[in-house]
Amino acid sequence: MAPADYPFSCTGISGYSGGGKKMIADYESPDRPAHSKLDAPKSYGLSLAHKHLPEMQEISGLARTPAFVPVVCDYYSGMQVLVPLDLKLAGTTAEAVAEGIANYYKDAATIKVHALNETLPENGLYSNAMAGSDRMELYMTVNAAGDQMMLVSLFDNLGKGSSGAAIQCMNLMLGLPKRRRAWNKTRALCHGRQALGKGFPPGGKGKLGIYLYAVSRSCGRHLCAQGFAAAGVHCGIRANHSEKYDLALIKADVRCAAAGVYTTNKVCGAPIKVDRAHLKDGYAQAILVNSGNANTCAANGVALAEECCALVGKALHIDAKDVLPSSTGVIGQPMVIDPFARGIPAAAASWRLMHRAAPMRRRPL
């Protein structure tokens, strides 16, 4: 499209949600005056040292840093990026650029490339046109003289953030198409059950419950990583949430090479101490997760975590040192073994049912 040393510039127009919680609070504050500076577009990054410049240059293969000016406006989400192109300086033609872009994205499931100088909707483009979508639309225009071109992309500034990346990573790890919306499909299925009077699955109202429901019911074995199966139960750790799962068990068919990344804080939960000890040999086979109690700063924390691993080992017929415990919830609360003693055998039994119903190929990741 252009030489690597072409002096590219671009302008990005975005909704205020791209600025994070503080900016959202500023724009949506009930104390915001009826007429304020926030009503007008705000340019920033005018020192031309925006944090995204290095990746823009790296991914685009440019020899020089592009000049990038972002603009935030008074609407929630949606983004428009404009890149002008001097065709004479770039040594190319509008037709060649348009053909190259169309060919590059021809197999992209979520990107639509409009024809060169296609009639624009409403004689222009609104920056929030793709808000709420994970799609992108590309427009290309050229002036009558054929020496200046404008490249425009429309997308949702929230669409490819950390949550979108998490879904894509999950899809890649599970062998699903990158564009498959497993989470949305599962959530819709759960709400569909409720609308039909069937209600959520047991524990399905919690995030852990819906995720495990996805693993076990929504897509069957296709939503389980090969060589792994998972199950969850409510065992009473979360005493005030009888409908939510509070214990999950994940097991690999065979011992797996394993590693951990831990907090650098000197104060850490008992499960982290046990995990470090159990991973010294670099192998593991099962993960036990509970919510409701973080098992942090509890007097008997390490002993209880080790006892839980022993219960898992007995229930699944594996070495207790191949079990990795993990806890999340309230810090500093005492823990007792009773709910685990009930829940671990129940989760193991549920795991066996899921494993038989959706057998995995014996190839752990």
Secondary structure, 3 states (H helix, E strand, C coil): CCCCCCCCEEEEEEEHHHHHHHHHHHHHCCCCCCCCHHHCCEECCCCCCCCCHHHHHHHHCCCCCCEEEEEEECCCCCEEEEEEEEHHHHCCCHHHHHHHHHHHCCCCCCEEECCCCCCCHHHCCCCCCCCCCCCEEEEEEECCCCCEEEEEEEECCCCCCHHHHHHHHHHHHCCCCCCCCHHHHHHHHHHHHHHCCCCCCCECCCHHHHHHHHHHHHCHHHHCCCCEEEEEECCCCCCCCCCECCEEEEEEEEEEECCCCCCCCCCCCHHHHHHHHHCCCCEEEEEEEEEEECCCCCCCHHHHHHHHHHHHHHHHCCCHHHEEEEEEEECCCCCCCHHHHHHHHHHHHHHHHHHHHCCCCCCCC
